[in-house]
Amino acid sequence: MATDPQPSPCIRFFKQRDSDCLRCTLRNSALFADLPPGATDWATGRIENGIMRRGGLVYRTGEACDAIFTIRVGVVKLALEVPGHETRIVRLLGRGATLGLERLAGEPYAHTAIATRATNLCRIPSSVIEELHRKHPALLRGLMAKWNEQITWADRWIGILGTGQIETRIVDLVRLVVDISGDPLDAVQLPGTGDIAAILGVTSESASRHMAELKRSGLLVRVAPWTYRCDPSLLERPTAEVVTKRGGGRKAGCALATPDASPPAPALPEASSGGISG
């Protein structure tokens, strides 16, 4: 888990500009996909667009900020904090995903949401959703689609990463990151060692040891902090075959390199102009 996260946007959001939903590149897959052009024009100034740096806190478990969030670019981890147990990362969400839907049901946030890389977010107040629903009942389809998306993704997450050998699950995790982020295979941004351990439910030492073994195969090359070039066979071959072939030198497959302990912060995505305002 990231240390010393930025203050939650429930208190202070790093606003860059008003969101332009009509020209959003994700409009066809986002929450407002079924709304007619101009339906959100009146909400200009209320839907905020901004960038969270790596480690930036979106919201905390139990907070009751009246807003949901949509990811335009980047990845956010959802962490479950259970008293008496270690914090577990129960999901990674990427481009087009909606966070905090439980607030629309009047429930506090169920997870702590933290950006795992520079992430472009739109913050949508619950009051905007309610008013849009009154004016445009078709919004219900978008809301139901996002709820279903979350359930489907949670099932997939458990099914793929919940059981099996660590080596197999690490390879599957890389595939999932590529899937949700849209990263090109020559620039895949991966979670840090601690996050990988929290995702797989293993110790950091165990995660580091297995990643070191995978690194020696040389099939995932570090090109920048947390960023790697991955052989296309990672997506093309069955996971068991990738894991089997990772030993014995440079063979077909894919391997994880252990991320540096404290590399510099990555560059911000270009989806939204300007820098973070304090």
Secondary structure, 3 states (H helix, E strand, C coil): CCCCCCCCCCCCCCEEEECCHHHCCCCCCCCCCCCCCCCCHHHECCEEEEEECCCCEEECCCCCCCEEEEEEECCEEEEECCCCCCCEEEEEECCCCEECHHHHHCCCCCCEEEECCCEEEEEEEHHHHHHHHHHCCCHHHHHHHHHHHHHHHHHHHHHHHCCCCHHHHHHHHHHHHHHHHCCCCCCEECCCHHHHHHHHCCCHHHHHHHHHHHHCCCCEEEEECCEEEECCHHHHCCHHHHHHCCCCCCCCCCCCCCCCCCCCCCCCCCCCCCCCCC
